[in-house]
Amino acid sequence: MPYRVVWAALLAPALALAQSIPPATETRISNLEAAVKSAQSAGDNAWMLVSAALVLMMTGPGLALFYGGLVRRKNVLSTMMHSFVLMAVVTVVWAIVGYSLAFGAGSPILGDLRYLFLNNVGAAPNPDYAATIPQQTYMIYQLMFAIITPALISGAFAERMKFSAMLLFTVLWLFIVYFPLAHMVWGKGGLLNAFSGGRFPCFDFAGGTVVHISSGVSALVCALYLGKRQGYRSEPMKPHSLVLSVIGACLLWVGWFGFNAGSALAASSLATSAFVATHFATAAAVLGWLLIEWIHNGKPSVLGGISGAVAGLVAITPASGFVKPFPAMLIGFVAGIVCFLMVTTVKSKFRYDDTLDAFGVHGAGGTLGAILTGVFATMAINDGLKDSSGKTLPLGLVDGQAGQVLNQAIGVAISWGLAIVGTLIILKICDVLIGVRVSPDQELEGLDVSMHGEEGYNLET
Protein backbone atom coordinates (compact mmCIF):
# COMPACT_ATOMS: atom_id res chain seq x y z
CA MET A 1 0.00 0.00 0.00
CA PRO A 2 1.47 3.41 -0.94
CA TYR A 3 2.68 5.41 2.08
CA ARG A 4 0.34 8.32 1.20
CA VAL A 5 -2.66 6.06 1.51
CA VAL A 6 -1.39 4.79 4.88
CA TRP A 7 -0.90 8.32 6.23
CA ALA A 8 -4.34 9.34 4.98
CA ALA A 9 -5.91 6.39 6.77
CA LEU A 10 -4.12 7.22 10.02
CA LEU A 11 -4.88 10.92 9.97
CA ALA A 12 -8.49 10.67 8.87
CA PRO A 13 -9.96 10.27 12.41
CA ALA A 14 -7.95 13.22 13.74
CA LEU A 15 -8.99 15.42 10.83
CA ALA A 16 -12.59 14.43 11.28
CA LEU A 17 -12.39 15.26 15.01
CA ALA A 18 -10.82 18.64 14.32
CA GLN A 19 -13.51 19.46 11.81
CA SER A 20 -16.17 18.42 14.28
CA ILE A 21 -15.07 20.96 16.98
CA PRO A 22 -17.81 23.56 17.00
CA PRO A 23 -16.81 27.25 16.53
CA ALA A 24 -18.07 28.06 20.04
CA THR A 25 -15.54 25.64 21.57
CA GLU A 26 -12.72 27.14 19.53
CA THR A 27 -13.74 30.58 20.80
CA ARG A 28 -13.76 29.37 24.40
CA ILE A 29 -10.30 27.84 24.02
CA SER A 30 -9.00 31.06 22.49
CA ASN A 31 -10.54 33.09 25.30
CA LEU A 32 -9.05 30.75 27.89
CA GLU A 33 -5.58 31.12 26.40
CA ALA A 34 -5.98 34.90 26.43
CA ALA A 35 -7.13 34.82 30.05
CA VAL A 36 -4.13 32.71 31.09
CA LYS A 37 -1.78 35.10 29.34
CA SER A 38 -3.49 38.09 30.95
CA ALA A 39 -3.26 36.49 34.40
CA GLN A 40 0.46 35.84 33.98
CA SER A 41 1.03 39.41 32.87
CA ALA A 42 -1.00 40.77 35.79
CA GLY A 43 0.94 38.68 38.31
CA ASP A 44 4.31 39.59 36.85
CA ASN A 45 3.37 43.24 36.63
CA ALA A 46 2.19 43.35 40.24
CA TRP A 47 5.46 41.81 41.44
CA MET A 48 7.55 44.20 39.39
CA LEU A 49 5.68 47.29 40.63
CA VAL A 50 6.19 46.11 44.21
CA SER A 51 9.86 45.46 43.45
CA ALA A 52 10.25 48.96 42.01
CA ALA A 53 8.79 50.41 45.20
CA LEU A 54 11.13 48.26 47.32
CA VAL A 55 14.18 49.47 45.40
CA LEU A 56 13.11 53.10 45.79
CA MET A 57 12.72 52.42 49.52
CA MET A 58 16.39 51.39 49.54
CA THR A 59 17.39 54.95 48.68
CA GLY A 60 14.90 56.81 50.80
CA PRO A 61 14.49 56.00 53.62
CA GLY A 62 17.00 53.08 53.63
CA LEU A 63 20.26 54.60 52.44
CA ALA A 64 19.36 58.06 53.74
CA LEU A 65 19.00 56.72 57.29
CA PHE A 66 21.98 54.36 57.01
CA TYR A 67 24.35 57.07 55.82
CA GLY A 68 22.70 59.83 57.89
CA GLY A 69 23.32 58.03 61.16
CA LEU A 70 26.99 57.37 60.38
CA VAL A 71 28.07 61.01 60.00
CA ARG A 72 28.52 63.64 62.68
CA ARG A 73 25.43 65.44 63.99
CA LYS A 74 26.24 68.66 62.13
CA ASN A 75 26.09 66.85 58.77
CA VAL A 76 23.08 64.56 59.16
CA LEU A 77 20.67 66.60 57.02
CA SER A 78 23.14 67.30 54.24
CA THR A 79 24.00 63.60 54.03
CA MET A 80 20.37 62.49 53.95
CA MET A 81 19.65 65.21 51.40
CA HIS A 82 22.04 63.53 48.96
CA SER A 83 19.84 60.44 48.81
CA PHE A 84 16.57 62.36 48.83
CA VAL A 85 17.33 64.93 46.13
CA LEU A 86 18.67 62.28 43.75
CA MET A 87 15.25 60.64 43.77
CA ALA A 88 14.11 63.79 41.95
CA VAL A 89 17.16 64.68 39.85
CA VAL A 90 17.82 61.22 38.42
CA THR A 91 14.12 60.72 37.66
CA VAL A 92 13.99 63.80 35.45
CA VAL A 93 17.20 62.91 33.60
CA TRP A 94 15.99 59.33 33.14
CA ALA A 95 12.66 60.45 31.70
CA ILE A 96 14.24 62.84 29.23
CA VAL A 97 17.03 60.69 27.82
CA GLY A 98 18.52 58.29 30.39
CA TYR A 99 16.28 55.31 29.74
CA SER A 100 16.88 55.57 26.02
CA LEU A 101 20.65 55.75 26.37
CA ALA A 102 20.67 52.74 28.69
CA PHE A 103 18.12 50.52 26.93
CA GLY A 104 17.80 51.72 23.36
CA ALA A 105 19.35 49.34 20.83
CA GLY A 106 22.19 51.60 19.71
CA SER A 107 25.78 50.37 19.77
CA PRO A 108 27.57 47.89 22.09
CA ILE A 109 28.56 50.87 24.29
CA LEU A 110 25.51 53.13 24.42
CA GLY A 111 21.86 53.07 23.43
CA ASP A 112 20.24 55.31 20.84
CA LEU A 113 17.54 57.96 21.22
CA ARG A 114 14.51 55.88 20.25
CA TYR A 115 12.96 56.34 23.71
CA LEU A 116 13.76 60.06 24.03
CA PHE A 117 11.20 61.69 26.35
CA LEU A 118 9.88 58.13 26.93
CA ASN A 119 8.56 58.02 23.38
CA ASN A 120 6.80 54.68 22.70
CA VAL A 121 7.34 53.52 26.29
CA GLY A 122 3.85 52.46 27.26
CA ALA A 123 1.64 49.48 28.06
CA ALA A 124 3.02 47.19 25.37
CA PRO A 125 5.82 44.87 26.55
CA ASN A 126 9.30 45.07 25.10
CA PRO A 127 10.19 41.41 24.38
CA ASP A 128 13.90 42.26 24.26
CA TYR A 129 13.79 42.81 28.03
CA ALA A 130 10.57 41.60 29.66
CA ALA A 131 7.88 40.00 27.51
CA THR A 132 5.11 39.78 30.12
CA ILE A 133 5.06 43.28 31.64
CA PRO A 134 4.46 46.74 30.18
CA GLN A 135 7.62 48.44 29.03
CA GLN A 136 6.64 51.35 31.26
CA THR A 137 6.90 49.01 34.26
CA TYR A 138 10.34 47.86 33.15
CA MET A 139 11.38 51.48 32.65
CA ILE A 140 10.30 52.59 36.13
CA TYR A 141 11.93 49.54 37.72
CA GLN A 142 15.27 50.28 36.08
CA LEU A 143 14.95 53.93 37.12
CA MET A 144 15.15 52.90 40.76
CA PHE A 145 18.57 51.33 40.11
CA ALA A 146 19.75 54.53 38.46
CA ILE A 147 18.62 56.53 41.50
CA ILE A 148 20.42 54.55 44.18
CA THR A 149 23.73 54.11 42.33
CA PRO A 150 25.03 57.72 42.51
CA ALA A 151 23.53 58.00 46.00
CA LEU A 152 25.92 55.26 47.10
CA ILE A 153 28.88 57.38 45.96
CA SER A 154 27.89 60.17 48.34
CA GLY A 155 29.11 58.06 51.24
CA ALA A 156 32.70 58.78 50.20
CA PHE A 157 32.49 62.57 50.00
CA ALA A 158 30.02 63.14 52.85
CA GLU A 159 30.83 66.08 55.14
CA ARG A 160 32.99 67.97 52.63
CA MET A 161 31.48 68.33 49.15
CA LYS A 162 29.44 71.30 47.96
CA PHE A 163 25.77 70.58 47.35
CA SER A 164 25.90 72.30 43.95
CA ALA A 165 28.97 70.27 42.99
CA MET A 166 27.22 67.06 44.04
CA LEU A 167 24.31 67.84 41.73
CA LEU A 168 26.49 68.63 38.73
CA PHE A 169 28.72 65.64 39.45
CA THR A 170 25.73 63.29 39.56
CA VAL A 171 24.23 64.43 36.26
CA LEU A 172 27.56 64.14 34.45
CA TRP A 173 28.30 60.80 36.11
CA LEU A 174 25.04 59.36 34.86
CA PHE A 175 25.90 60.23 31.27
CA ILE A 176 29.57 59.26 31.34
CA VAL A 177 29.53 56.20 33.61
CA TYR A 178 26.12 54.82 34.50
CA PHE A 179 24.20 54.92 31.22
CA PRO A 180 27.01 53.35 29.16
CA LEU A 181 27.68 50.65 31.74
CA ALA A 182 23.99 49.80 32.14
CA HIS A 183 23.70 49.46 28.38
CA MET A 184 26.84 47.34 28.08
CA VAL A 185 25.66 44.86 30.73
CA TRP A 186 21.86 44.83 30.33
CA GLY A 187 21.06 46.63 27.08
CA LYS A 188 20.24 44.86 23.82
CA GLY A 189 23.49 44.23 21.97
CA GLY A 190 25.57 45.47 24.91
CA LEU A 191 29.28 44.72 24.99
CA LEU A 192 29.03 42.69 28.22
CA ASN A 193 25.51 41.31 27.81
CA ALA A 194 25.81 37.52 28.03
CA PHE A 195 22.19 37.00 26.93
CA SER A 196 22.32 39.30 23.92
CA GLY A 197 25.48 38.28 22.11
CA GLY A 198 27.90 40.54 23.96
CA ARG A 199 31.55 40.41 22.95
CA PHE A 200 32.54 39.66 26.56
CA PRO A 201 29.60 37.75 28.09
CA CYS A 202 29.42 38.81 31.71
CA PHE A 203 26.82 37.59 34.22
CA ASP A 204 25.41 40.39 36.37
CA PHE A 205 21.93 39.53 37.55
CA ALA A 206 21.12 42.68 39.51
CA GLY A 207 24.00 45.13 39.35
CA GLY A 208 27.34 43.99 40.74
CA THR A 209 29.18 45.83 37.98
CA VAL A 210 26.54 48.38 36.97
CA VAL A 211 25.68 49.54 40.47
CA HIS A 212 28.25 48.51 43.06
CA ILE A 213 31.59 48.45 41.29
CA SER A 214 30.80 51.65 39.40
CA SER A 215 29.70 53.50 42.54
CA GLY A 216 32.32 52.01 44.86
CA VAL A 217 35.28 52.73 42.59
CA SER A 218 33.95 56.20 41.78
CA ALA A 219 33.62 56.77 45.52
CA LEU A 220 37.30 55.98 46.04
CA VAL A 221 38.29 58.42 43.28
CA CYS A 222 36.13 61.10 44.90
CA ALA A 223 37.67 60.49 48.32
CA LEU A 224 41.19 60.75 46.94
CA TYR A 225 40.41 63.83 44.83
CA LEU A 226 38.70 65.81 47.58
CA GLY A 227 41.24 64.89 50.22
CA LYS A 228 40.72 64.16 53.88
CA ARG A 229 38.28 65.89 56.20
CA GLN A 230 39.70 68.38 58.66
CA GLY A 231 40.88 66.53 61.73
CA TYR A 232 40.73 63.10 60.09
CA ARG A 233 42.57 60.55 62.23
CA SER A 234 43.38 63.21 64.85
CA GLU A 235 39.86 64.01 66.08
CA PRO A 236 37.01 61.63 66.97
CA MET A 237 34.50 61.29 64.12
CA LYS A 238 32.13 58.70 65.51
CA PRO A 239 28.65 58.09 64.06
CA HIS A 240 26.19 60.40 65.76
CA SER A 241 23.27 57.90 65.74
CA LEU A 242 23.74 54.20 65.17
CA VAL A 243 20.02 53.84 65.88
CA LEU A 244 19.25 55.60 62.58
CA SER A 245 21.82 53.47 60.78
CA VAL A 246 20.39 50.20 62.12
CA ILE A 247 16.93 51.19 60.89
CA GLY A 248 18.41 52.14 57.54
CA ALA A 249 20.29 48.85 57.25
CA CYS A 250 17.14 46.86 58.01
CA LEU A 251 15.26 48.78 55.32
CA LEU A 252 18.09 48.08 52.89
CA TRP A 253 17.93 44.36 53.67
CA VAL A 254 14.18 44.24 53.04
CA GLY A 255 14.34 46.48 49.97
CA TRP A 256 17.12 44.41 48.47
CA PHE A 257 14.64 41.62 47.73
CA GLY A 258 13.10 43.94 45.16
CA PHE A 259 16.59 44.72 43.90
CA ASN A 260 17.66 41.09 43.39
CA ALA A 261 14.52 38.96 43.20
CA GLY A 262 12.85 41.65 41.13
CA SER A 263 15.61 41.31 38.54
CA ALA A 264 13.99 38.03 37.47
CA LEU A 265 11.45 40.40 35.82
CA ALA A 266 8.64 37.97 36.60
CA ALA A 267 6.88 36.35 39.55
CA SER A 268 8.73 33.13 38.83
CA SER A 269 10.77 30.38 40.44
CA LEU A 270 13.89 32.32 39.43
CA ALA A 271 12.66 35.23 41.55
CA THR A 272 12.26 32.82 44.46
CA SER A 273 15.79 31.50 43.97
CA ALA A 274 17.24 35.01 43.89
CA PHE A 275 15.24 35.93 47.00
CA VAL A 276 16.59 32.90 48.90
CA ALA A 277 20.18 33.47 47.75
CA THR A 278 19.99 37.12 48.78
CA HIS A 279 18.74 36.39 52.28
CA PHE A 280 21.12 33.51 52.98
CA ALA A 281 24.16 35.42 51.72
CA THR A 282 23.32 38.43 53.86
CA ALA A 283 22.90 36.36 57.00
CA ALA A 284 26.24 34.64 56.41
CA ALA A 285 27.96 37.98 55.76
CA VAL A 286 26.73 39.38 59.07
CA LEU A 287 28.24 36.41 60.89
CA GLY A 288 31.46 36.57 58.87
CA TRP A 289 32.00 40.26 59.66
CA LEU A 290 31.13 39.87 63.35
CA LEU A 291 33.37 36.85 63.71
CA ILE A 292 36.51 38.48 62.34
CA GLU A 293 35.72 41.74 64.16
CA TRP A 294 35.33 39.82 67.41
CA ILE A 295 38.69 38.15 66.85
CA HIS A 296 40.37 41.37 65.71
CA ASN A 297 38.91 43.88 68.19
CA GLY A 298 37.71 41.71 71.04
CA LYS A 299 34.06 42.76 70.67
CA PRO A 300 31.38 42.36 67.97
CA SER A 301 29.83 45.76 67.25
CA VAL A 302 26.42 46.82 66.04
CA LEU A 303 28.11 48.92 63.35
CA GLY A 304 30.00 45.81 62.25
CA GLY A 305 26.82 43.77 62.05
CA ILE A 306 24.97 46.22 59.83
CA SER A 307 28.07 46.80 57.71
CA GLY A 308 28.38 43.05 57.23
CA ALA A 309 24.77 42.88 56.11
CA VAL A 310 25.34 45.50 53.43
CA ALA A 311 28.55 43.75 52.34
CA GLY A 312 26.65 40.49 51.87
CA LEU A 313 23.85 42.19 49.97
CA VAL A 314 26.38 43.82 47.66
CA ALA A 315 28.39 40.66 46.99
CA ILE A 316 25.40 38.45 46.21
CA THR A 317 23.80 40.98 43.86
CA PRO A 318 25.51 39.85 40.61
CA ALA A 319 25.20 36.17 41.54
CA SER A 320 21.70 36.10 43.04
CA GLY A 321 19.94 34.75 39.97
CA PHE A 322 22.62 32.20 39.13
CA VAL A 323 23.68 30.38 42.32
CA LYS A 324 22.32 27.81 44.76
CA PRO A 325 21.67 28.68 48.43
CA PHE A 326 24.87 27.29 49.96
CA PRO A 327 27.24 28.86 47.44
CA ALA A 328 25.33 32.07 48.16
CA MET A 329 26.10 31.67 51.85
CA LEU A 330 29.76 31.12 51.03
CA ILE A 331 29.86 34.28 48.91
CA GLY A 332 28.27 36.24 51.74
CA PHE A 333 30.56 34.86 54.44
CA VAL A 334 33.70 35.61 52.43
CA ALA A 335 32.38 39.09 51.61
CA GLY A 336 31.87 39.86 55.28
CA ILE A 337 35.50 39.03 56.03
CA VAL A 338 37.01 40.70 52.95
CA CYS A 339 35.03 43.92 53.34
CA PHE A 340 35.95 44.12 57.04
CA LEU A 341 39.61 43.93 56.11
CA MET A 342 39.11 46.56 53.40
CA VAL A 343 37.53 49.14 55.73
CA THR A 344 40.02 48.51 58.54
CA THR A 345 43.41 47.16 57.49
CA VAL A 346 43.58 48.38 53.88
CA LYS A 347 42.00 51.77 54.57
CA SER A 348 44.30 52.32 57.54
CA LYS A 349 47.39 51.38 55.55
CA PHE A 350 46.70 53.71 52.62
CA ARG A 351 45.13 56.43 54.81
CA TYR A 352 42.43 57.56 52.40
CA ASP A 353 39.29 59.17 53.84
CA ASP A 354 36.35 57.24 52.42
CA THR A 355 33.89 58.73 54.92
CA LEU A 356 31.30 55.95 55.02
CA ASP A 357 33.36 53.17 53.39
CA ALA A 358 31.54 53.19 50.07
CA PHE A 359 34.59 51.72 48.35
CA GLY A 360 35.43 49.18 51.04
CA VAL A 361 31.91 47.74 50.95
CA HIS A 362 30.53 48.42 47.47
CA GLY A 363 33.69 48.53 45.39
CA ALA A 364 35.38 45.57 47.07
CA GLY A 365 32.19 43.61 47.70
CA GLY A 366 30.91 44.15 44.17
CA THR A 367 34.23 43.05 42.67
CA LEU A 368 34.36 39.92 44.84
CA GLY A 369 30.76 39.03 44.02
CA ALA A 370 31.24 39.51 40.29
CA ILE A 371 34.26 37.21 40.20
CA LEU A 372 32.63 34.52 42.36
CA THR A 373 29.58 34.62 40.09
CA GLY A 374 31.81 33.13 37.40
CA VAL A 375 32.70 30.33 39.80
CA PHE A 376 29.28 29.36 41.18
CA ALA A 377 26.82 30.29 38.40
CA THR A 378 24.94 27.18 37.29
CA MET A 379 22.36 26.31 34.67
CA ALA A 380 20.54 24.34 37.36
CA ILE A 381 19.33 27.72 38.65
CA ASN A 382 19.25 29.82 35.49
CA ASP A 383 18.62 28.12 32.14
CA GLY A 384 18.31 31.36 30.19
CA LEU A 385 21.54 31.02 28.21
CA LYS A 386 20.97 28.83 25.15
CA ASP A 387 22.68 28.07 21.87
CA SER A 388 21.16 28.50 18.42
CA SER A 389 19.42 25.12 18.66
CA GLY A 390 17.78 25.97 21.98
CA LYS A 391 20.08 23.82 24.12
CA THR A 392 20.78 25.16 27.61
CA LEU A 393 24.43 26.16 28.01
CA PRO A 394 26.65 25.77 31.08
CA LEU A 395 27.30 28.97 33.01
CA GLY A 396 30.14 28.96 35.52
CA LEU A 397 33.08 26.96 36.77
CA VAL A 398 30.81 24.56 38.66
CA ASP A 399 29.20 23.70 35.31
CA GLY A 400 32.63 23.10 33.77
CA GLN A 401 32.74 26.53 32.11
CA ALA A 402 36.03 27.81 33.57
CA GLY A 403 36.30 30.56 30.97
CA GLN A 404 33.42 32.42 32.58
CA VAL A 405 35.69 33.49 35.43
CA LEU A 406 37.83 35.30 32.84
CA ASN A 407 34.74 36.88 31.30
CA GLN A 408 33.73 38.13 34.74
CA ALA A 409 37.22 39.54 35.29
CA ILE A 410 37.00 41.40 31.98
CA GLY A 411 33.65 42.86 32.98
CA VAL A 412 35.11 43.95 36.31
CA ALA A 413 38.13 45.55 34.61
CA ILE A 414 35.93 47.50 32.19
CA SER A 415 33.75 48.69 35.07
CA TRP A 416 36.77 49.79 37.09
CA GLY A 417 38.36 51.55 34.13
CA LEU A 418 35.23 53.43 33.14
CA ALA A 419 34.54 54.47 36.73
CA ILE A 420 38.10 55.70 37.35
CA VAL A 421 38.57 57.64 34.12
CA GLY A 422 35.02 58.95 33.96
CA THR A 423 34.96 60.11 37.57
CA LEU A 424 38.31 61.89 37.31
CA ILE A 425 37.14 63.79 34.23
CA ILE A 426 33.86 64.74 35.89
CA LEU A 427 35.51 65.93 39.11
CA LYS A 428 37.92 68.09 37.15
CA ILE A 429 35.06 69.65 35.19
CA CYS A 430 33.10 70.34 38.37
CA ASP A 431 36.16 71.75 40.12
CA VAL A 432 36.90 74.15 37.28
CA LEU A 433 33.29 75.32 36.94
CA ILE A 434 32.12 75.66 40.55
CA GLY A 435 34.65 74.00 42.87
CA VAL A 436 33.93 70.70 44.56
CA ARG A 437 34.94 71.17 48.18
CA VAL A 438 33.38 73.44 50.80
CA SER A 439 35.56 76.04 52.50
CA PRO A 440 37.31 75.18 55.78
CA ASP A 441 34.90 77.42 57.70
CA GLN A 442 31.88 75.76 56.10
CA GLU A 443 33.23 72.32 56.89
CA LEU A 444 33.90 73.31 60.50
CA GLU A 445 30.41 74.74 60.89
CA GLY A 446 28.83 71.68 59.33
CA LEU A 447 27.12 71.28 55.99
CA ASP A 448 23.63 71.29 57.44
CA VAL A 449 23.93 74.98 58.28
CA SER A 450 26.46 76.10 55.66
CA MET A 451 24.78 74.38 52.69
CA HIS A 452 21.11 74.27 53.72
CA GLY A 453 20.65 76.74 56.57
CA GLU A 454 19.09 74.11 58.83
CA GLU A 455 19.97 71.83 61.71
CA GLY A 456 19.01 68.20 62.12
CA TYR A 457 18.19 68.49 65.82
CA ASN A 458 16.76 71.33 67.90
CA LEU A 459 18.50 70.94 71.25
CA GLU A 460 17.14 74.13 72.80
CA THR A 461 15.51 73.73 76.21
Secondary structure, DSSP 8 states (H G I E B T S, - for coil): --HHHHHHHHHHHHHHHHHHS-HHHHHHHHHHHHHHHHHHHHHHHHHHHHHHHHHHHIIIIIIHHHHHHHS-GGGHHHHHHHHHHHHHHHHHHIIIIIHHHHHSS--SSS--STTGGGTT-SSS-BTTTBTTS-HHHHHHHHHHHHHHHHHHHHHHHTTTB-HHHHHHHHHHHIIIIIHHHHHHHHSTT-TTBTTTT-SS-B--SS-IIIIIIHHHHHHHHHHHHH---TTTTTS----S-HHHHHHHHHHHHHHHHHHHGGGG-SSSHHHHHHHHHHHHHHHHHHHHHHHHHHHHHSS--HHHHHHHHHHHHHHHTTTTTT--HHHHHHHHHHHHHHHHHIIIIIHHHHT---TT-HIIIIIHHHHHHHHHHHHH--TTT----B-TTS-B---SGGGT-THHHHHHHHHHHHHHHHHHHHHHHHHHHHHHHT-SB--HHHHHH-HHHHHHS--S-----
